[in-house]
Amino acid sequence: MDSRVSELFGGCCRPAGGGAGGALRGRGGAAPGGGGSKAKKKNGRSRGGKANNPPYLPPEAEDGNIEYKLKLVNPSQYRFEHLVTQMKWRLQEGRGEAVYQIGVEDNGLLVGLSEEEMRASLKTLRRMAEKVGADITVLREREVDYDSDVPRKITEVLVRKVPDNQQFLDLRVAVLGNVDSGKSTLLGVLTQGELDNGRGRARLNLFRHLHEIQSGRTSSISFEILGFNSKGEVVNYSDSRTAEEICESSSKMITFIDLAGHHKYLKTTIFGLTSYCPDFAMLVVSANTGIAGTTREHLGLAMALKVPFFIVISKVDLCSKATVERTVKQLERILKQPGCNKLPLLVNSDDDAVTAAQQFAQSPNITPIFTLSSVSGENLDLLKVFLNILPPLTNSKEQEELMQQLTEFQVDEIYTVPEVGTVVGGTLSSGICREGENLVVGPTDDGKFLRLKVCSIQRNRSACRVLRAGQAATLALGPFDRSLLRKGMVMVSPEMNPTICSVFEAEIVLLFHATTFRKGFQVTVHVGNVRQTAIVEKIHGKDKLRTGEKAVVRFRFIKHPEYLKIGAKLLFREGVTKGIGHVTDLQAITTKENGLEESLGPGQLSF
């Protein structure tokens, strides 16, 4: 991570020379999903005065969920079966989603098809989808007029498999932004299906505490779900009474993690970003206030933790067009500066939204920007189109590799539910967890691991028998004593030999510090779901650190040992002091020392 990210934390963000320039609009023929040139030729040259080169996409990749097909007209039975097998592979790669580009050669050349050929190709594609139990949705069509007198089109089609065995595609989106930027209101509008009245009605269902309702400010982490069915239609509480109904009707789920915007709840926001492992982040900026308060800090957090983010400019109904444009340019300047090095993509149409979703997942530098209103509903549909098409970051192969490892579940939340008992919420980082499985949980304050049994599993508030790596869920533990649990613990397979430690080393970059960072300094360390105060025991090769400097630092937890992994991303803070890095070495406490054998003995909790 470039130490220049420290500018975002230190509040000294400087424009990178001159104006913001024009945002990328996603119209280029060479962009993934860009679909080819729309400019008409005149004497062999385009309207822009440049030579009209053949419109190309990048060559087709063997892996991934994007398939190029020149035409699918009346295939033989053998060819049809081959095409169906190919579709199954693409759907597997996209974990239930695939994108077909019809009228495109394998090398990426946009040839296009006549109206009759396109109609026949789509008919064949629909037959293929029916064969595998999927639905198709035409995302967009466009003309390609390179070297052709007859109008020729390419068509982009989304293929989505009807969910089976409850394994719908689930993406987690963390919602960031300054206080009063409209985060909870936007989520209320998306998940409830009703526009806001301008006085915060839409957000009332999201709040968990009375003081949040009274102040209108989020102080805790809440989860909201938005579904899309196999045809790409929105499924939310407007036509479903319960979360179970939304899950049953959806092929794809977006789980929004609503984080606090106020600075005094920053530790809660950081915990949400590090612990809940979001796939993406949505930074909400109010059009009338622009980049204010914690906006710059939240942007820095997303970049430090390498979470891909897109931006939503809300409340455009409250201000003039000029004010909205000023906020957009302000964001573009920050995104383009060396510390960020992002490429803004302003979304103004459905076509832009499709391009943005595909480029966003393929290139970490693309940052889509939406301008919308939760009161008037302006451009709200563009955000829904974007979320509907947004593909997962991991493919099926990576998930299979994780599922083959031993079970490891991170404990993020702990509840007591009447007639159910102790319930823990979190994310399964590796392996498979089944209902009735025996696991061990720890480390306790004295470094031990305790036996327990998973009585039942719920995912997105629906019963689930099997939990797979990368999925978030709540596990009911029955009569297990809640006082023995805390956030930051892990539940692992008894066969695993967990490495726990009180002392560890990390290679860090000091993002911001008012003076010098020395031995003996105490900071709050965030590593995944672990959050604990640690003391700086040693800075290798140096006596002190200043803002922007790198070093290997030895930390010691001051309360109890924690379960850590080498290579895990680390973020630490204390007041205005902030830094990032990764764990490089652990002074592991061995199995006998941490009491694993004793905790599994007859004197401890039984299954």
ABEGO torsion letter per residue (X at the ends): XBAAAAAAAAGABBBBEEBAEBBBAGABAABBGAGEBABBBBGGBBAAGBBBBBBBBBBBBABEABBBBABBBGBBAAAAAAAAAAAAAAAAAAGGBBBBBBGBBAAGBBAEBBAAAAAAAAAAAAAAAAAAGBBBBBABBBBBABGBABBBBBBBBBBBBBBBGGBBBBBBBBBBEBBGAGAAAAAAAAAAGBBBAGAGAAAAAABABAAAAAAGBBABBBBBBBBBBAAGBBBBAAABABAAAAAAABABBBBBBBBBABAAAAAAAAAAAAAAGBABBBBBBBAAAEBBEAAAAAAAAAAAAGBBBBBBBBGAAABBAAAAAAAAAAAAAAAABAAAGBBBBBBABAAAAAAAAAAAAABAABBBBBBBBAAAGBGAAAAAAAAAABBBABBAAAAAAAAABBBBBBBABBBBBBGAEBBBBEBBABEBBBBGBBBBBOBBAAGBBBBBBBABBBBGGBBBABBBBGBBBBBBAEABBAAABBBGBBBBBAABBBBBBABBBBBBBBABBABBBBBGBBBBBBBEABBBBBBBABBBGBABBBBGBBBBBBBBBAABBBBBBBGBBBBBBBEABBBBEBBABBBBBBAAAAGAAAAABAABBBX
